[in-house]
């Protein structure tokens, strides 16, 4: 393909990728307001990524041009990172974090003094006679 046609087809492919992501996922602002690491959003993002990658591969093979693949593939990567980051944002903190970051503070800390029955060791009659 001629360079001016190649770039036009590549940009059109990037636009198709954008449309696939917009159709498969809620707006990024809505994803950021959900709980972090939402499983439904993650599954939808993976579906959109595979669909967009297949479309980019198909258009690239039909056009037999590497520019189409580079522009379309770059758009798939950019849209995937954008939505994955939005899904990782904790709305309470307003920033992205890891999945297990707040779990230590979410679990109640029980000490041996507070609940001795949880930490007691049952003693058998044989063991008690040895002591």
Secondary structure, DSSP 4 states (H G I P E B T S, - for coil): --HHHHHHHHHHHHHHHHHHHHHHS--HHHHHHSPTT-HHHHHHHHHHHHHHHHHHHHHHHHHT-HHHHHHHHHHHHHHHHHHHHHHHEETTTTEE--TTTTHHHHS----TTT-HHHH-----HHHHHH-
